[in-house]
Amino acid sequence: MRVLRRIQVAWGTVPSEWAGAISGYAGVDSFSGLMSFEGSGPAGRCTATGALAGRVDEKTMTFEWTAPGGNLGTCAGVFPQSAVVRLRRQ
């Protein structure tokens, strides 16, 4: 039997240029869910939510974020098309 745990966490940068949330399901060795970004764009605040998935081991989590498809309007070019998020336990 595979056990999945629901994960929900808010994140932000210092200084507060970017913020967002991560939500999804974590298994013993993997994570799959969504990551949102909110930041400043040419026309004010911009938000985007994309897929986040990756591997988890006992000390490191490596996820790849994929930008949402479609027309982002005035927020086009504000968000990366993809990004790698690495977290390390200390």
Buried (B, 14 or more C-beta within 10 A) or exposed (E): EEEEEEEEEEEEEEEEEBBBBBBBEBEEEBBBBBBBBBBEBEEEEBBBBBBBBBEBEEEEBBBBBBBEEEEBEEBEEBBEEEBEBEEEEE
